[in-house]
């Protein structure tokens, strides 16, 4: 019986010899360090510009830094600035951002400067998007172009995989996220060799990117929420309710995404669509407050420091406004990603649950809310689990999230995701 089972087992791909993997180390390290440095450079420039636009300039003009007037002016002006880049700069800042995800997309070198400029302006100006999608595209384009020049004997498909992994490692400050994303991408594909042979180069690049970011910037995703001492029945029940509820809320935005994108596309020109989108974002910022602006990581840390500082109604308003702002910003043409704003949305949703039912621990509410929201928005299971888990430094939360991910995944699987084809229809 055992022999018969062994005969019918799937064959194990042969492992590559060490001499086949050693040549990958140097290019992987180079791509990892370079990707992290570009990420840190763009982030630093955006932060300095943000300080000028949102602190120095309104102070000099005698206007409140985050007054309604200044939010309307700044978001609209950001739309105009990004619109000019998309309209006039060679390459038009890349393809429609609504069609881009975390997958590596190789763009021509001439497109990359405009995409970097549009991303930096967006990060500084306040729209609710993160840097992940455009930075992955820029690093992939640079790695492919420079890699082919420096090492033409290596396969061209290697460079996008290295840059994709390196950027994820740099963004999250750990190579684990990159390894999970790549493993998910490789699922169902025929592999040449063992899984770890295929992961060797990308994981090296991700580790180099993460270490460079850690050494130079020391980022952390840990929100400092109270750790969980052990699994309790109320925590399990809360996670099983909050994660699917957050996923359902996220799916509402996903459903609206192609229609909103179509409405902005009918405006016909980036110098119309982006300023109008910026004005709408300014109105949303006036409704939700300054915490609903920007990519959301710094703002979610503010919420986590004082979970009792806002009422359930205020958390609910911030959740809905930020979700609407994410959908508008991604629809009208701003260059950016959706992971980091989703973290804010899920956290605010989870803290709203805590405010409504004090028995729900803030750590459980935040982790489950982020898990459900990311599953709906990104449809990346491993990234969703990983991001939700690292926000709460507790091994116990991983068990709760693995269980809570099951009903949440049943709600989102097979349904449209927040990414469109070039014809405007939603991917599934």
C-alpha positions in Angstrom: 0.0 0.0 0.0 2.8 2.4 0.9 4.7 1.4 -2.2 1.7 2.0 -4.4 1.1 5.5 -2.9 4.8 6.4 -3.5 4.5 5.3 -7.1 1.6 7.7 -7.6 3.1 10.6 -5.8 4.0 13.7 -7.7 7.7 13.8 -8.7 9.9 16.1 -6.7 11.8 18.6 -8.9 15.5 18.2 -8.6 17.4 20.8 -6.6 19.8 23.0 -8.4 23.5 22.6 -7.6 25.1 25.3 -5.6 27.2 26.5 -8.5 24.0 27.4 -10.4 22.8 29.6 -7.5 26.1 31.3 -6.5 26.1 33.6 -9.6 22.8 35.1 -8.4 24.1 36.5 -5.2 25.9 39.5 -6.5 23.1 40.8 -8.8 20.6 40.1 -6.1 22.5 42.1 -3.5 23.0 45.0 -6.0 19.3 45.1 -6.9 18.2 44.8 -3.2 20.4 47.7 -2.1 19.6 49.9 -5.1 15.8 49.3 -4.7 16.0 50.3 -1.0 18.0 53.4 -1.7 15.6 54.6 -4.3 12.7 53.9 -2.0 14.4 55.9 0.8 15.3 58.7 -1.6 11.8 59.1 -2.9 10.3 58.9 0.7 12.8 61.4 2.0 12.1 63.9 -0.8 8.4 63.5 -0.4 8.5 64.0 3.4 10.6 67.2 3.0 8.2 68.5 0.4 5.2 67.6 2.6 6.7 69.6 5.5 7.1 72.6 3.2 3.6 72.3 1.8 1.7 71.5 4.9 3.8 73.4 7.6 6.1 76.1 6.3 3.8 77.4 3.5 0.6 77.8 5.5 2.5 79.3 8.4 4.1 81.8 6.1 0.6 82.7 4.6 -1.1 82.8 8.0 -3.4 80.0 7.1 -4.2 77.0 9.4 -2.1 74.1 8.5 -5.0 71.6 8.1 -7.8 74.0 7.8 -10.6 73.2 5.3 -9.4 75.9 3.0 -5.8 74.6 2.9 -6.9 71.0 2.4 -9.0 72.0 -0.6 -6.2 74.2 -2.0 -3.4 71.6 -1.5 -5.3 68.6 -2.8 -6.5 70.4 -5.9 -3.0 71.8 -6.5 -1.6 68.3 -6.1 -4.0 67.2 -8.8 -2.9 70.0 -11.1 0.8 69.2 -10.5 0.5 65.5 -11.1 -1.8 66.2 -14.0 0.9 68.3 -15.6 3.4 65.5 -15.2 1.0 62.9 -16.7 0.3 65.3 -19.6 3.6 66.8 -20.4 6.5 64.6 -19.1 7.8 62.0 -21.5 6.1 58.6 -20.9 3.1 60.2 -19.2 4.1 58.7 -15.8 3.4 55.2 -16.9 0.2 53.3 -17.6 -3.2 53.9 -15.9 -2.5 53.2 -12.2 -5.9 51.5 -11.9 -4.5 48.7 -14.0 -1.4 48.2 -11.9 -0.9 45.9 -8.9 2.1 44.4 -7.1 3.1 42.3 -10.1 6.3 43.3 -11.7 5.7 45.4 -14.9 8.8 46.3 -16.9 8.4 49.9 -18.2 10.8 51.6 -20.7 13.5 53.8 -19.0 12.1 57.0 -20.5 8.9 56.5 -18.5 10.5 56.1 -15.1 11.5 59.8 -14.2 7.9 61.0 -14.8 6.6 58.1 -12.6 9.0 58.9 -9.8 8.1 62.6 -10.0 4.3 61.9 -10.0 4.7 59.5 -7.0 6.7 62.0 -5.0 4.2 64.8 -5.6 1.4 62.5 -4.7 3.0 61.4 -1.4 3.7 65.0 -0.4 0.4 66.4 -1.5 -1.9 64.2 0.6 -3.9 61.8 -1.6 -4.7 58.5 0.1 -2.3 56.2 -1.7 1.0 54.5 -0.8 4.3 54.2 -2.8 4.3 50.5 -3.4 2.9 50.0 -6.9 4.9 52.8 -8.7 8.1 52.1 -6.8 7.9 48.4 -7.8 7.4 49.5 -11.4 10.4 51.9 -11.3 12.7 49.4 -9.7 11.7 46.7 -12.1 12.4 49.0 -15.1 15.7 50.1 -13.7 16.9 46.6 -12.8 15.9 45.2 -16.2 17.6 48.0 -18.1 20.8 48.2 -16.0 21.0 44.4 -15.5 20.9 43.7 -19.2 23.7 46.2 -19.7 25.9 44.9 -16.9 25.2 41.1 -17.1 23.7 40.3 -20.5 24.2 36.6 -20.0 21.7 36.3 -17.2 18.1 35.6 -18.2 16.0 38.8 -18.7 13.2 37.3 -16.5 15.5 37.3 -13.5 15.7 41.1 -13.1 12.0 41.8 -12.6 11.7 39.1 -10.0 14.7 40.5 -8.1 13.4 44.1 -8.2 9.9 43.1 -7.2 11.1 41.2 -4.2 13.7 43.8 -3.2 11.1 46.6 -3.2 8.7 44.6 -1.1 11.6 43.9 1.3 12.5 47.5 1.5 8.9 48.7 1.9 8.1 46.3 4.8 11.5 46.2 6.3 11.6 42.4 6.2 12.1 39.8 3.4 9.3 37.7 4.8 6.6 39.6 2.9 8.5 39.3 -0.4 9.0 35.5 0.1 5.2 35.1 0.8 4.2 37.1 -2.2 6.6 35.3 -4.5 5.5 31.9 -3.2 1.9 32.9 -3.9 2.8 34.0 -7.4 4.6 30.7 -8.1 1.6 28.6 -7.0 0.2 26.7 -9.9 3.1 27.5 -12.2 5.6 24.9 -13.4 8.8 25.3 -11.5 12.3 24.7 -12.9 13.8 23.1 -9.8 12.8 23.1 -6.2 10.8 26.0 -4.7 13.7 27.3 -2.7 15.9 27.3 -5.7 13.4 29.6 -7.4 13.2 31.8 -4.2 17.0 32.0 -3.7 17.7 35.1 -5.8 14.5 37.0 -4.9 14.9 36.2 -1.2 18.5 37.5 -1.3 17.4 40.7 -3.0 14.5 41.1 -0.5 16.9 40.6 2.4 19.4 43.1 1.0 16.6 45.6 0.5 15.1 45.1 4.0 18.5 45.3 5.7 19.4 48.5 3.9 16.1 50.1 4.9 16.5 48.9 8.5 20.0 50.2 8.8 19.3 53.6 7.3 15.8 54.4 8.4 14.8 51.8 11.1 11.1 51.6 10.2 8.6 49.5 12.1 5.0 48.4 11.5 4.5 47.5 15.1 1.8 49.9 16.4 2.7 49.3 20.1 -0.8 47.9 20.9 -1.1 45.7 24.0 0.1 42.2 23.3 -2.3 39.3 23.7 -1.4 36.9 26.5 -3.4 34.0 25.1 -6.3 32.9 23.0 -9.7 33.7 24.6 -13.1 32.8 23.2 -14.2 36.5 23.1 -11.1 37.2 21.0 -11.8 34.4 18.6 -15.5 35.5 18.2 -14.4 39.1 17.6 -11.9 38.2 15.0 -14.4 35.9 13.2 -16.9 38.9 13.1 -14.6 41.8 12.4 -12.5 40.3 9.5 -15.5 39.3 7.3 -17.3 42.6 8.1 -14.2 44.6 7.1 -13.9 42.5 3.9 -17.6 43.2 3.1 -17.0 46.9 3.5 -13.9 46.7 1.3 -15.8 44.9 -1.4 -18.3 47.8 -1.5 -15.4 50.0 -2.7 -14.2 47.3 -5.0 -17.6 47.2 -6.6 -17.7 51.0 -7.0 -14.2 51.2 -8.4 -14.8 50.5 -12.1 -17.8 52.9 -12.2 -15.8 55.7 -10.5 -12.9 55.1 -12.8 -15.1 55.2 -15.8 -16.6 58.5 -14.6 -13.1 60.1 -14.3 -12.0 58.6 -17.7 -15.0 60.3 -19.3 -13.5 63.6 -18.3 -11.1 63.0 -21.1 -7.8 64.7 -20.0 -5.5 64.3 -17.0 -5.6 68.1 -16.4 -9.3 67.7 -15.8 -9.6 64.3 -14.1 -6.7 64.8 -11.6 -7.6 68.3 -10.4 -11.3 67.3 -10.0 -10.1 64.2 -8.1 -7.9 66.4 -5.9 -10.8 68.6 -5.2 -13.0 65.7 -4.2 -10.2 64.4 -2.0 -10.0 67.8 -0.3 -13.7 67.7 0.4 -13.3 64.2 1.9 -10.4 65.4 4.0 -12.5 68.3 5.3 -15.1 65.7 6.3 -12.8 63.1 7.8 -10.1 65.4 9.2 -6.3 65.5 8.6 -5.8 61.9 9.8 -7.6 60.7 6.7 -4.9 62.3 4.4 -1.7 60.8 3.0 -0.7 57.2 2.8 -1.9 56.4 6.3 1.0 54.7 8.2 1.9 57.7 10.4 -1.7 58.5 10.9 -2.6 54.9 12.0 0.2 55.1 14.6 -1.6 58.2 16.1 -4.8 56.2 16.4 -3.1 53.2 18.0 -1.4 55.4 20.6 -4.8 56.4 22.0 -7.6 53.8 21.1 -9.9 55.5 23.6 -9.4 59.0 22.1 -12.2 58.9 19.6 -15.8 57.7 19.7 -17.2 54.9 17.6 -18.9 57.5 15.4 -15.6 59.3 14.7 -13.8 56.0 13.9 -16.7 55.1 11.6 -16.4 58.4 9.8 -12.7 58.1 9.4 -13.1 54.5 8.1 -15.7 55.4 5.4 -13.9 58.7 4.4 -10.5 57.0 4.0 -12.0 54.2 2.0 -13.8 56.7 -0.3 -10.5 58.7 -0.6 -8.6 55.6 -1.5 -11.1 54.7 -4.2 -11.2 58.2 -5.6 -7.4 58.6 -5.6 -6.9 55.2 -7.3 -9.6 56.0 -9.9 -8.7 59.5 -11.0 -5.1 58.9 -12.0 -2.9 59.5 -9.0 0.1 57.2 -9.0 0.2 55.0 -5.9 -0.6 51.8 -4.2 -3.4 50.6 -2.0 -1.9 48.6 0.8 -0.9 51.3 3.3 -4.2 53.2 3.1 -6.0 49.9 3.6 -4.0 49.5 6.8 -5.5 52.7 8.1 -9.0 51.8 7.0 -8.8 48.4 8.6 -7.3 49.8 11.8 -10.0 52.5 12.1 -12.7 49.8 11.5 -11.2 47.6 14.2 -11.0 50.4 16.7 -14.6 51.3 15.9 -15.5 47.8 16.9 -13.6 48.3 20.2 -15.4 51.6 20.8 -18.7 49.9 20.3 -17.9 46.8 22.3 -15.2 47.4 24.9 -14.7 43.7 25.3 -13.1 43.6 21.9 -9.4 44.2 22.5 -7.8 46.9 20.4 -5.1 44.5 19.2 -7.7 42.0 18.0 -9.9 44.7 16.4 -7.0 46.3 14.5 -5.4 43.0 13.3 -8.8 41.5 12.1 -9.9 44.7 10.5 -6.7 45.1 8.5 -6.8 41.4 7.5 -10.3 41.7 6.1 -9.8 45.0 4.4 -6.5 43.9 2.7 -8.1 40.7 1.5 -10.8 42.6 -0.2 -8.6 45.3 -1.7 -5.5 43.4 -2.7 -6.7 39.8 -2.9 -3.2 38.9 -1.6 -3.7 36.3 1.1 -0.2 36.1 2.4 0.4 39.9 2.4 -2.9 40.4 4.2 -2.0 37.9 6.9 1.6 39.1 7.3 0.7 42.8 7.5 -2.1 42.3 10.0 0.1 40.1 12.1 3.1 42.4 12.3 1.0 45.3 13.4 0.5 43.5 16.7 3.7 41.9 18.1 2.1 38.8 19.5 2.3 35.1 18.4 -1.3 34.6 19.6 -2.7 36.9 17.0 -1.4 34.8 14.2 -3.7 31.9 15.3 -6.7 34.2 15.4 -5.9 35.7 12.0 -5.5 32.3 10.3 -8.9 31.3 11.6 -10.6 34.6 10.8 -9.1 34.6 7.3 -11.2 31.6 6.3 -14.7 33.2 6.3 -13.2 36.5 5.0 -11.6 34.7 2.1 -14.9 32.9 1.2 -16.5 36.4 0.9 -13.9 37.8 -1.5 -12.6 34.8 -3.6 -13.7 34.7 -7.2 -15.1 38.3 -7.0 -13.7 41.4 -8.7 -10.6 43.1 -7.2 -9.5 46.7 -7.1 -7.5 46.4 -10.3 -8.8 46.9 -13.8 -8.0 45.7 -17.3 -7.0 48.3 -19.9 -10.7 48.2 -21.1 -11.9 49.3 -17.7 -13.3 46.0 -16.6 -12.4 44.5 -13.2 -9.9 41.7 -12.8 -11.0 38.7 -10.7 
